[in-house]
């Protein structure tokens, strides 16, 4: 072969050889010609030489029936029958770990592309993503072009893993296939945090092939779950996989420019917490970084959430009628103080009629107000729709509201203050944080109670009902906030409710909801954030803007990556954080059913791939180029003559 390759070169160089001299005696009779300088012979057309040499190489390779050694996934098929194939690609955070020169996800994505390339006309392909929650990226289709486009564009995420849900979804999609040969191909590292769970299987009727078993290689990883600033300290929570530890590594608090503000040794063990002192008073902590390396670098950094300012509750109660016998503050204020929570209580004489007076409030308690004026209704509605929480106790003053003073949009109709024979609450109807103290509501000593209209009662979710089924305590969402109502006033003259343990449980549960609405929202990556009642929602994530979808008229968004998200809802901006699913640090693979890791029935990995067609195409191009160069050379020679 080598001799054939250099033959064109030798042919081009023949003219450089000097001719052998022969003695011719008569030549002495001729006068010798004076010597003239001559240029040495050189290659006249290097491009033509290179093309001919390459063509000889291609011809030699083509004659050897070439096979290239590589690893490529393909499908077994029986007698040319068409196939319905559901490809499950794991796009969870654990797939960011390395697998050779590539990440596990990139190897899985390329495997999906190879499988789609091996499909033929008539085959059906579906693509499912196994990052929690599992999603259908491509419904079952015979459009192989669309399948190639989808698999080529797949991208990793920081989600958790839901392999069981993905397999169930794949079976559901394949159930509608017209092909009788149906298969599931799983491209995953099997690290779903359930290493000891039952082995995964596609079922008796649908074979499942674990196409890339080398992805399930295990490994060690530690992740920063959360970081919160509390005064001059940053509190950090760390998780490591089973048998792993961050001992010997450091936690470093940095500002937005990467300058260090404080550091501390990472806690040892699989789970740990520590506090880091921030040295600079005027510096703002931006994130915490875990030094050193492990299987996944993306979870070694967490944003620092600023400390939530001390909140204030606004309380509107009649201090004259509701003061206890000692002449102190209204009983609802005393009860809030008894909870000893980190909030302030601000008494107000009436519901404010300007939005500025409620700005920054955690929530508002209204104890039997005599209705609301139009200005007050407008302010209160804006407060609740913007994320505020209101606790409204209804009593005789609410039922006797003057003309024009209503409770819209909280209630659409007037309430009544009626006599009652019901002594207390049916214990089986008490839910949530009130359930533990349900017995204290069995006899409230009330002779009268507030009754809602059927239409208004239907809008609320009951938390505790009277014995006859009428709501005593109920709640409902309104915009981004919540309304809680109580069908009794807090006055001791109306009932014993304020003296029962359930009253403190009621205030504590409502206040926790108010704190949740005020604090930055944390959720795992992949969770769905919904914004009921929002007209405009804009989301800016760590990698840029996110698309906001709508389901049932409600705006929803799902974060794909770890980090901070700034969400603007109807002009108001709030901060939310997507944090790592702690199960993703467990890189131990889950077992698969016997036979799933093999390729005998479903697919194969071809180590030798015939590339004759590609070589023949290259040879054809080289021959065409050689002809073009020869014609060009002749044309140039003719013009020179």
C-alpha positions, 0 to 999 in steps of 0.5 A: 500500500505504501508503494502505491501511495508514493508512486504519484510523488515519484512520477512527479519527481522523475524530471529532477534526475540528471541523464547519464552522460555517454562519450561521443568522439565526433562531438569534439569537432563541435564548439562547446556551447557556453554554460547557462544557468538553469533552474532545477526541476521542481513540482509544478502542481502540488495540489494535483499531487496531493489529490492523487496521493489521497485518492490512492489512499482512499482506494486502498482503504476502500479495498480493505472493506474498512471497519472503524472501532467505536461504540454505537448503540443500535436495535435488534429487529426481527425479520425487518419488522418495525419497532416502537421505542421509548427512550428514557434519558436521565437529565437529573443532577447526578448525570453531571458526574464524569464518565470518561472524557464526557459527562454521564448526561452527554454520553446518554444524549449521544446514545439517544442520538445513535438509537434514533439514527438506527431507526428505520422508516415505520419505526415509532420513537418517544423521548422521556426525561427522567429528571423529577418530575418526569416529562414527555419531551417527544410523544410517540411519533414516526417522524424520525427527523423530529426525533433526531432534532429533539435528542440532539437538543437535549440539555442537562438539568439540576433536577432530582430523579424519578426513574419509576415515574419515567418507566411508567410514563414510557409504558403508557406511551407505548400502549398506544403504539400500532407496532407489536414490537415495543421496547424501553431503552433506559439511559441513566446512571440509576442513582435515584436515591433508592439504591436498596429499592426494588429492581427497575423493570419494564414489565413482562410485556415490554422489555427494558434495556439498560443500554449504557451500564457503565454510567452506573459507576457510583462515586462520591459527592457532597452538596451545599443544601442551603445557606442563610445569613443571620446577622454576622453569621452565615448558616450552612447546611451540607449533605454527602452521599452514604459513606462520604464526608467533606472532612479536610475541605473548607466552606468559604463565604464570598461576595459577588466578585469572589472575594472571601468574607469568611471561611470555616472547616466543612463538617464531617459525616454525611450530614452537617451544619455550621456557621461562618462568621462574616468579617467585613461589616459592609460587605454583602455575602453572595454565595458559599463555596465548598473547596476541593473537588468531588463527582459533581462541581455544580452542587458545591456552591449555594446562594446566601439568602439575606436575613429576613427583617423582623416582621410586624403584624397589624391588629385591628380590634376594639380595645374598649369592648375587647379589653380583658377585665384587668384593663390590658390590651385586647386578648388577641394581642396578648395571645400573639405576644404569648406565642413568643415568636420573632414578630412585632404587633402593631395595633391599628384603630381601623383598617388603613385606607392607604396602601403605604400603611400596610406596606411591609406587614406580615399580616393583618388581624381584623377582630369583628370590624363593622364592615369596610369602606370602599377605600379600605376594601381596595387597600385590603384587596391589594394587600392580599393579592400581593401576597399578604395574609388576613385573619378575619373574625366575624361577630355582631359588628360585622353582621350589623355593618352600615350601608355601603360597608361590605367585606367584598371581595373577601365575602360577596354577601352579608353575614348574619349573627344568629342564635345557635344550639351547637355547642362546639366543633365536630372533632373529625372535621378539624385538620392541620395544626388545629387537630391536636387541640380539637378536643378543646373546641368541643364546647365553646359556650357560644349562644350565637354565631356568625353564619355565611351565605352558602355561596361564600361558604363554598369558596372557603376550605374548612379547617374546623366545622360546627357539629351541624357542618357549618364552618367555624374556621376556614381559609381560601387563597386570594391572588398570591395571599390568603384569607382566614375567617373565624365565625366567632369574634375573639371577645370573651363575651361571645364565647370561650374560644380565646381561652382554649388551646386551639386559639393559640394553635389557630394563631400559630398556624396562621402566623406561620403561613404569613411568615412563609409568604413573606420569606424567600421561597425555597423549593427543590429544582423541578418543583412547580411555582404557581401564581394564581391571579397573576396577570404578568409573571416574569422570571429571571433565573441563573441562566437567563429568562425562563418561559412561563406557562399557564395551566387552567389560567394560572401562571406556572414555572418550573426551575431547571437549575440551582440558584436564585430566581427573581420573579416579577409578579404584576410589577412586584419582585420577589426572590425564590431559590431552587435548591438541590435534592439531597438524594442526588448526592447518593450516587449508588446505582439502583438495581435493574431486573435481570436481563435489562442490562443485556442486549440480546433481545432489545439492542446491541452495542456495535464495536465495529462499524462499516464505513465503506460508504463514507470512504467511497464518497470521499474517493468520488470527491477526490477523483472529481477534484483530480479531474478539475485540477487537470483541466485547470492545469491544461488551460493554464499551459495553453494560455502560456503557449 
